[in-house]
Amino acid sequence: MNFLFYFVIVVHVIVCLFLIGVVLLQQGRSADLAGAFGGQGSQTAFGPRAAANVLTRLTTWSAIIFMITSISLVILYMRASGSHSVLETVKPAPVSAPATPGK
């Protein structure tokens, strides 16, 4: 169990760094020179869609893996430490009597 926890941490860190890099590589919509002047052209040889599709797919899959590893880390940590939810120790608020009508 301990090996699995550390393995998921390593995968999580690698995915985090990859996700940061992929997001930073993406260009915003009309972020090239032609977009600054209102043109719809692109400076790339294959058009603006080829690189955008690959980067979008990489971003989507790395975000999915990031979420899965995040949830897995929480579950593995909870099982390993034997801890419980924070809300289990919260006492309910006292119920006060309703105000009396009149006056």
DSSP file (Angstrom, degrees, kcal/mol; ACC not computed):
  #  RESIDUE AA STRUCTURE BP1 BP2  ACC     N-H-->O    O-->H-N    N-H-->O    O-->H-N    TCO  KAPPA ALPHA  PHI   PSI    X-CA   Y-CA   Z-CA
    1    1 A M     >        0   0    0      0, 0.0     4,-1.9     0, 0.0     5,-0.1   0.000 360.0 360.0 360.0 -37.3    0.0    0.0    0.0
    2    2 A N  H  >  +     0   0    0      2,-0.2     4,-2.0     1,-0.2     5,-0.2   0.891 360.0  50.6 -67.2 -39.5    2.9    2.3    0.8
    3    3 A F  H  > S+     0   0    0      1,-0.2     4,-2.3     2,-0.2    -1,-0.2   0.903 109.5  50.9 -63.9 -41.6    4.5    1.7   -2.6
    4    4 A L  H  > S+     0   0    0      2,-0.2     4,-2.4     1,-0.2    -1,-0.2   0.889 108.1  52.9 -63.5 -40.1    1.2    2.4   -4.4
    5    5 A F  H  X S+     0   0    0     -4,-1.9     4,-1.8     1,-0.2    -1,-0.2   0.933 112.5  43.4 -61.4 -47.4    0.8    5.7   -2.5
    6    6 A Y  H  X S+     0   0    0     -4,-2.0     4,-2.2     2,-0.2    -1,-0.2   0.848 111.7  54.6 -70.0 -33.3    4.3    6.9   -3.5
    7    7 A F  H  X S+     0   0    0     -4,-2.3     4,-2.4     2,-0.2    -1,-0.2   0.920 108.7  48.1 -63.7 -43.4    3.9    5.7   -7.1
    8    8 A V  H  X S+     0   0    0     -4,-2.4     4,-2.5     1,-0.2    -2,-0.2   0.857 109.6  53.9 -66.7 -34.5    0.7    7.7   -7.4
    9    9 A I  H  X S+     0   0    0     -4,-1.8     4,-2.4     2,-0.2    -1,-0.2   0.923 109.4  47.5 -63.7 -43.9    2.4   10.8   -6.0
   10   10 A V  H  X S+     0   0    0     -4,-2.2     4,-2.2     2,-0.2    -2,-0.2   0.930 113.8  46.9 -63.8 -45.1    5.2   10.5   -8.6
   11   11 A V  H  X S+     0   0    0     -4,-2.4     4,-2.6     1,-0.2    -1,-0.2   0.904 111.6  52.9 -61.6 -40.6    2.7   10.1  -11.4
   12   12 A H  H  X S+     0   0    0     -4,-2.5     4,-2.3     2,-0.2    -2,-0.2   0.906 109.6  47.1 -62.3 -43.9    0.7   13.1  -10.0
   13   13 A V  H  X S+     0   0    0     -4,-2.4     4,-2.4     2,-0.2    -1,-0.2   0.907 112.6  49.6 -66.4 -41.5    3.7   15.3   -9.9
   14   14 A I  H  X S+     0   0    0     -4,-2.2     4,-2.4     1,-0.2    -2,-0.2   0.924 112.4  47.5 -63.2 -43.5    4.7   14.3  -13.5
   15   15 A V  H  X S+     0   0    0     -4,-2.6     4,-2.8     2,-0.2    -2,-0.2   0.883 109.9  54.0 -65.5 -37.9    1.2   15.0  -14.7
   16   16 A C  H  X S+     0   0    0     -4,-2.3     4,-2.2     2,-0.2    -2,-0.2   0.942 111.3  44.1 -60.7 -47.8    1.1   18.3  -12.9
   17   17 A L  H  X S+     0   0    0     -4,-2.4     4,-2.1     1,-0.2    -2,-0.2   0.903 114.8  49.3 -65.0 -40.7    4.3   19.5  -14.6
   18   18 A F  H  X S+     0   0    0     -4,-2.4     4,-2.6     2,-0.2    -2,-0.2   0.904 110.5  50.8 -63.9 -41.5    3.1   18.2  -18.0
   19   19 A L  H  X S+     0   0    0     -4,-2.8     4,-2.2     2,-0.2     5,-0.2   0.896 109.5  50.4 -64.4 -41.0   -0.2   19.9  -17.6
   20   20 A I  H  X S+     0   0    0     -4,-2.2     4,-2.0    -5,-0.2    -1,-0.2   0.925 112.6  47.3 -61.7 -44.4    1.5   23.2  -16.7
   21   21 A G  H  X S+     0   0    0     -4,-2.1     4,-1.5     2,-0.2    -2,-0.2   0.906 112.1  48.6 -64.8 -42.4    3.7   22.9  -19.8
   22   22 A V  H  X S+     0   0    0     -4,-2.6     4,-0.9     1,-0.2    -1,-0.2   0.896 111.9  49.2 -67.2 -39.5    0.8   22.0  -22.2
   23   23 A V  H  < S+     0   0    0     -4,-2.2     3,-0.5     1,-0.2    -1,-0.2   0.897 111.1  49.9 -66.8 -38.8   -1.3   24.9  -21.0
   24   24 A L  H  < S+     0   0    0     -4,-2.0    -1,-0.2     1,-0.2    -2,-0.2   0.778 106.3  56.7 -71.6 -24.7    1.5   27.4  -21.3
   25   25 A L  H  < S+     0   0    0     -4,-1.5    -1,-0.2    -5,-0.1    -2,-0.2   0.731  88.6  96.2 -76.1 -22.0    2.2   26.2  -24.9
   26   26 A Q     <  -     0   0    0     -4,-0.9     2,-0.3    -3,-0.5    26,-0.0  -0.385  67.9-139.3 -72.9 145.8   -1.3   26.9  -26.0
   27   27 A Q        -     0   0    0     -2,-0.1     3,-0.1     1,-0.1    -2,-0.1  -0.761  19.0-116.8 -99.2 150.2   -2.1   30.1  -27.8
   28   28 A G    >   -     0   0    0     -2,-0.3     3,-1.3     1,-0.2     2,-0.3  -0.232  52.5 -68.2 -73.4 173.3   -5.3   32.0  -27.1
   29   29 A R  T 3  S-     0   0    0      1,-0.3    -1,-0.2     2,-0.1     0, 0.0  -0.489 121.1  -2.0 -67.9 128.7   -7.8   32.6  -29.8
   30   30 A S  T 3  S+     0   0    0     -2,-0.3    -1,-0.3    -3,-0.1     8,-0.1   0.892  88.3 142.6  56.0  45.1   -6.4   34.9  -32.5
   31   31 A A    <   +     0   0    0     -3,-1.3    -2,-0.1     4,-0.1    -1,-0.1   0.523  42.1  89.1 -91.9  -5.4   -3.2   35.3  -30.5
   32   32 A D  S  > S-     0   0    0     -4,-0.2     4,-1.0     9,-0.1     3,-0.2  -0.180  97.5 -91.5 -83.4-176.8   -0.9   35.3  -33.6
   33   33 A L  H  > S+     0   0    0      1,-0.2     4,-0.7     2,-0.2     3,-0.4   0.859 124.4  54.1 -66.0 -36.9    0.1   38.4  -35.6
   34   34 A A  H >4>S+     0   0    0      1,-0.2     5,-2.5     2,-0.2     3,-0.6   0.846 104.0  56.6 -67.1 -32.5   -2.8   38.1  -38.0
   35   35 A G  H >45S+     0   0    0      1,-0.2     3,-0.9    -3,-0.2    -1,-0.2   0.774  97.0  63.3 -68.8 -25.8   -5.2   38.1  -35.2
   36   36 A A  H 3<5S+     0   0    0     -4,-1.0    -1,-0.2    -3,-0.4    -2,-0.2   0.797 108.7  40.9 -68.4 -27.0   -3.9   41.4  -33.9
   37   37 A F  T <<5S-     0   0    0     -4,-0.7    -1,-0.2    -3,-0.6    -2,-0.2   0.259 122.9-100.8-105.1  11.0   -5.0   43.1  -37.1
   38   38 A G  T < 5S+     0   0    0     -3,-0.9    -3,-0.2     1,-0.3     2,-0.1   0.527  76.1 138.3  87.2   5.5   -8.3   41.3  -37.4
   39   39 A G      < -     0   0    0     -5,-2.5    -1,-0.3    -6,-0.2    -2,-0.1  -0.484  50.0-146.3 -83.2 155.9   -7.3   38.7  -40.0
   40   40 A Q        +     0   0    0     -2,-0.1    -1,-0.1     2,-0.1    -5,-0.1   0.371  66.0 105.2-100.1   3.6   -8.3   35.1  -39.8
   41   41 A G        -     0   0    0     -7,-0.1     2,-0.3     6,-0.1    -9,-0.1  -0.112  59.0-138.9 -75.4 177.6   -5.1   33.8  -41.4
   42   42 A S        -     0   0    0      2,-0.2    -2,-0.1    -8,-0.1    -1,-0.0  -0.947  15.2-135.3-138.4 159.1   -2.4   32.0  -39.5
   43   43 A Q  S    S+     0   0    0     -2,-0.3     2,-0.1     3,-0.0    -1,-0.1   0.522  77.8  95.5 -90.5  -6.7    1.4   32.1  -39.5
   44   44 A T  S    S-     0   0    0      1,-0.1     3,-0.4     2,-0.0    -2,-0.2  -0.490  76.6-129.1 -86.8 157.0    1.7   28.3  -39.4
   45   45 A A  S    S+     0   0    0      1,-0.2    -1,-0.1    -2,-0.1    -3,-0.0   0.825 106.8  40.1 -73.4 -32.5    2.2   26.1  -42.5
   46   46 A F  S    S-     0   0    0      1,-0.3     4,-0.3     2,-0.0    -1,-0.2   0.333 117.7-103.2-101.2   6.7   -0.6   23.7  -41.6
   47   47 A G     >  -     0   0    0     -3,-0.4     4,-0.5     1,-0.2     3,-0.3  -0.159  39.4 -74.5  92.1 169.3   -3.1   26.2  -40.3
   48   48 A P  H  > S+     0   0    0      0, 0.0     4,-0.9     0, 0.0    -1,-0.2   0.660 119.0  64.5 -78.5 -15.4   -4.1   27.1  -36.8
   49   49 A R  H  > S+     0   0    0     -3,-0.2     4,-2.3     2,-0.2     5,-0.2   0.813  88.3  64.0 -82.7 -30.0   -6.2   23.9  -36.2
   50   50 A A  H  > S+     0   0    0     -3,-0.3     4,-1.4    -4,-0.3    -1,-0.2   0.944 110.4  35.6 -63.4 -50.1   -3.6   21.2  -36.4
   51   51 A A  H  X S+     0   0    0     -4,-0.5     4,-2.4     1,-0.2     5,-0.2   0.845 115.2  57.5 -72.2 -32.5   -1.5   22.2  -33.4
   52   52 A A  H  X S+     0   0    0     -4,-0.9     4,-2.4     1,-0.2    -2,-0.2   0.890 104.4  51.1 -67.0 -38.5   -4.6   23.3  -31.5
   53   53 A N  H  X S+     0   0    0     -4,-2.3     4,-2.3     2,-0.2    -1,-0.2   0.916 111.8  46.3 -65.8 -42.2   -6.3   19.9  -31.7
   54   54 A V  H  X S+     0   0    0     -4,-1.4     4,-2.5    -5,-0.2    -2,-0.2   0.942 115.8  45.1 -65.4 -47.1   -3.2   18.1  -30.4
   55   55 A L  H  X S+     0   0    0     -4,-2.4     4,-2.4     1,-0.2    -2,-0.2   0.869 112.4  52.1 -66.2 -35.6   -2.6   20.5  -27.5
   56   56 A T  H  X S+     0   0    0     -4,-2.4     4,-2.4    -5,-0.2    -1,-0.2   0.918 111.5  46.4 -66.1 -42.4   -6.3   20.5  -26.7
   57   57 A R  H  X S+     0   0    0     -4,-2.3     4,-2.7     2,-0.2     5,-0.2   0.911 112.6  49.8 -66.0 -41.6   -6.4   16.7  -26.5
   58   58 A L  H  X S+     0   0    0     -4,-2.5     4,-2.4     1,-0.2     5,-0.2   0.904 112.0  48.8 -63.1 -40.1   -3.2   16.6  -24.4
   59   59 A T  H  X S+     0   0    0     -4,-2.4     4,-2.1    -5,-0.2    -2,-0.2   0.918 112.0  48.9 -64.3 -43.6   -4.6   19.2  -22.0
   60   60 A T  H  X S+     0   0    0     -4,-2.4     4,-2.1     2,-0.2    -2,-0.2   0.943 114.4  43.8 -63.0 -48.5   -7.9   17.2  -21.7
   61   61 A W  H  X S+     0   0    0     -4,-2.7     4,-2.4     1,-0.2    -1,-0.2   0.888 113.9  49.7 -67.9 -38.1   -6.3   13.9  -21.1
   62   62 A S  H  X S+     0   0    0     -4,-2.4     4,-2.2    -5,-0.2    -1,-0.2   0.858 110.6  51.2 -69.8 -32.0   -3.7   15.3  -18.6
   63   63 A A  H  X S+     0   0    0     -4,-2.1     4,-2.2    -5,-0.2    -2,-0.2   0.892 110.4  49.1 -68.4 -38.7   -6.5   17.1  -16.7
   64   64 A I  H  X S+     0   0    0     -4,-2.1     4,-2.3     2,-0.2    -2,-0.2   0.929 112.8  46.7 -64.6 -44.6   -8.4   13.8  -16.5
   65   65 A I  H  X S+     0   0    0     -4,-2.4     4,-2.7     1,-0.2     5,-0.2   0.885 110.2  54.6 -64.5 -37.9   -5.4   12.0  -15.2
   66   66 A F  H  X S+     0   0    0     -4,-2.2     4,-2.1     2,-0.2    -1,-0.2   0.922 109.9  46.0 -60.2 -44.8   -4.7   14.8  -12.8
   67   67 A M  H  X S+     0   0    0     -4,-2.2     4,-2.3     2,-0.2     5,-0.2   0.902 112.6  50.1 -66.5 -40.1   -8.2   14.5  -11.3
   68   68 A I  H  X S+     0   0    0     -4,-2.3     4,-2.4     1,-0.2    -2,-0.2   0.925 112.6  46.1 -64.8 -44.3   -8.0   10.7  -11.1
   69   69 A T  H  X S+     0   0    0     -4,-2.7     4,-2.4     2,-0.2    -1,-0.2   0.858 111.0  53.8 -68.2 -33.0   -4.6   10.8   -9.3
   70   70 A S  H  X S+     0   0    0     -4,-2.1     4,-1.8    -5,-0.2    -2,-0.2   0.945 112.3  42.8 -63.9 -47.2   -5.9   13.5   -7.0
   71   71 A I  H  X S+     0   0    0     -4,-2.3     4,-2.3     1,-0.2    -2,-0.2   0.893 113.7  53.0 -65.7 -38.9   -8.9   11.5   -5.9
   72   72 A S  H  X S+     0   0    0     -4,-2.4     4,-2.9    -5,-0.2     5,-0.2   0.894 106.5  52.6 -63.4 -39.8   -6.7    8.3   -5.7
   73   73 A L  H  X S+     0   0    0     -4,-2.4     4,-2.4     2,-0.2    -1,-0.2   0.900 109.4  49.1 -63.9 -39.6   -4.3   10.1   -3.4
   74   74 A V  H  X S+     0   0    0     -4,-1.8     4,-2.4     2,-0.2    -2,-0.2   0.934 113.7  45.8 -64.1 -45.5   -7.1   11.1   -1.0
   75   75 A I  H  X S+     0   0    0     -4,-2.3     4,-2.1     1,-0.2    -2,-0.2   0.925 114.4  47.4 -65.4 -44.6   -8.5    7.6   -0.9
   76   76 A L  H  X S+     0   0    0     -4,-2.9     4,-2.3     1,-0.2    -1,-0.2   0.895 113.1  48.8 -64.7 -39.3   -5.1    6.0   -0.4
   77   77 A Y  H  X S+     0   0    0     -4,-2.4     4,-2.5    -5,-0.2     6,-0.3   0.912 110.4  50.6 -66.9 -41.6   -4.2    8.5    2.3
   78   78 A M  H  X S+     0   0    0     -4,-2.4     4,-1.2     1,-0.2     5,-0.4   0.899 113.8  45.1 -64.0 -39.6   -7.5    8.0    4.2
   79   79 A R  H  < S+     0   0    0     -4,-2.1    -1,-0.2    -5,-0.2    -2,-0.2   0.887 115.4  47.0 -70.3 -38.8   -7.1    4.2    4.1
   80   80 A A  H  < S+     0   0    0     -4,-2.3    -2,-0.2     1,-0.2    -1,-0.2   0.887 118.7  38.1 -72.3 -39.1   -3.4    4.3    5.2
   81   81 A S  H  < S-     0   0    0     -4,-2.5    -1,-0.2    -5,-0.2    -2,-0.2   0.671  96.0-134.8 -88.7 -16.2   -3.8    6.8    8.0
   82   82 A G     <  +     0   0    0     -4,-1.2    -3,-0.1    -5,-0.3    -4,-0.1   0.676  53.2 148.9  71.9  15.6   -7.1    5.5    9.3
   83   83 A S        -     0   0    0     -5,-0.4     2,-0.2    -6,-0.3    -1,-0.2  -0.342  32.5-149.0 -81.1 165.7   -8.4    9.0    9.6
   84   84 A H        -     0   0    0      1,-0.1    -1,-0.1    -3,-0.1     2,-0.0  -0.617  34.4 -61.5-123.8-177.8  -12.0   10.0    9.1
   85   85 A S    >   -     0   0    0     -2,-0.2     3,-0.9     1,-0.1     4,-0.3  -0.321  36.2-131.2 -67.7 148.5  -13.9   13.0    7.9
   86   86 A V  G >  S+     0   0    0      1,-0.2     3,-1.2     2,-0.2     4,-0.3   0.813 105.3  64.8 -67.0 -31.0  -13.5   16.3    9.7
   87   87 A L  G >  S+     0   0    0      1,-0.2     3,-0.6     2,-0.2    -1,-0.2   0.637  84.3  74.2 -71.6 -13.4  -17.2   16.7    9.7
   88   88 A E  G <  S+     0   0    0     -3,-0.9    -1,-0.2     1,-0.2    -2,-0.2   0.785  97.2  47.9 -69.5 -25.7  -17.7   13.7   12.0
   89   89 A T  G <  S+     0   0    0     -3,-1.2     2,-0.4    -4,-0.3    -1,-0.2   0.506  86.1 108.0 -92.9  -4.7  -16.4   15.6   15.0
   90   90 A V    <   -     0   0    0     -3,-0.6    -3,-0.0    -4,-0.3    -4,-0.0  -0.592  63.6-141.1 -77.5 128.6  -18.6   18.7   14.4
   91   91 A K        -     0   0    0     -2,-0.4    -2,-0.1     1,-0.1     2,-0.0  -0.666  25.0-106.3 -87.1 143.8  -21.4   19.0   16.9
   92   92 A P        -     0   0    0      0, 0.0    -1,-0.1     0, 0.0     3,-0.1  -0.365  39.9-100.9 -67.9 150.2  -24.8   20.2   15.7
   93   93 A A        -     0   0    0      1,-0.1     2,-0.1    -2,-0.0     0, 0.0  -0.418  43.7-100.6 -69.1 143.4  -25.8   23.7   16.6
   94   94 A P        -     0   0    0      0, 0.0     2,-0.5     0, 0.0    -1,-0.1  -0.374  33.7-122.3 -66.3 143.6  -28.2   24.0   19.5
   95   95 A V        -     0   0    0     -3,-0.1     2,-0.2    -2,-0.1     0, 0.0  -0.754  26.4-150.6 -89.5 126.5  -31.8   24.6   18.5
   96   96 A S        -     0   0    0     -2,-0.5     3,-0.1     1,-0.1    -1,-0.0  -0.623  22.2-101.6 -96.5 157.3  -33.3   27.7   20.0
   97   97 A A        -     0   0    0     -2,-0.2    -1,-0.1     1,-0.1     3,-0.1  -0.435  44.0-102.3 -72.9 148.1  -36.9   28.3   20.8
   98   98 A P        -     0   0    0      0, 0.0    -1,-0.1     0, 0.0     2,-0.1  -0.329  43.7 -93.2 -68.8 155.9  -39.0   30.3   18.4
   99   99 A A        -     0   0    0      1,-0.1    -3,-0.0    -3,-0.1     0, 0.0  -0.369  41.3-112.0 -67.4 146.0  -39.8   33.9   19.2
  100  100 A T        -     0   0    0     -3,-0.1    -1,-0.1     1,-0.1     2,-0.0  -0.649  32.0-122.7 -81.3 134.0  -43.1   34.6   20.9
  101  101 A P        +     0   0    0      0, 0.0     2,-0.2     0, 0.0    -1,-0.1  -0.309  69.1  43.9 -71.8 159.3  -45.6   36.4   18.9
  102  102 A G              0   0    0      1,-0.1    -2,-0.0    -2,-0.0     0, 0.0  -0.639 360.0 360.0 109.1-166.4  -47.1   39.7   20.0
  103  103 A K              0   0    0     -2,-0.2    -1,-0.1     0, 0.0    -3,-0.0   0.411 360.0 360.0  67.1 360.0  -45.7   42.8   21.6
